[in-house]
Amino acid sequence: DSDGNGVPEVRAGFSSSNYFDSEGEIEVGNWYHIAVVGKASGDMDIYINGILDSSATGFSATTEPEAIIIGADTGTELACFKGIIDEVAIFNRALADSEIRQVYRNLGRFSGNETGLVGYWNFDADEGDIVKDVSPYHNDGKLGDI
């Protein structure tokens, strides 16, 4: 909620100063499928429940080896997501609209062998603060402040 109205929102970007927010409102207490697509052109799209919600241009991906942070803003703990995150996947290619809709219909579940899948954390195993990457790359993650 960057504008202070109490309505949760989806934010996508590469830093605390290079981001954009979703247009649609997210209601507390409901499950949502969120997909963010970054393209080589510098365009970024946010999809909510398989439908394109908002787009922005002028982004450039960082080449710095930084941690990927989901559900938090490193600038302030007040911006941390308070809820449940499940089924996180990262691809090395931009998924097409039809692929986003298919992922939504499949409830965000993957086999682990999809084309371009470089990270898939399904949060199914209880490993303490470690979340297992079940893609072929095995990039396990660390949960923060759980």
Secondary structure, DSSP 8 states (H G I E B T S, - for coil): -TTSSS----EEEEETTEEEE-SS---TT----EEEEE-TTS-EEEEETTEEEEEE-------S------S-BTTBGGG---S----EEEESS---HHHHHHHHHTTT---S--TTEEEEE---S--TTEE---STT---EE----
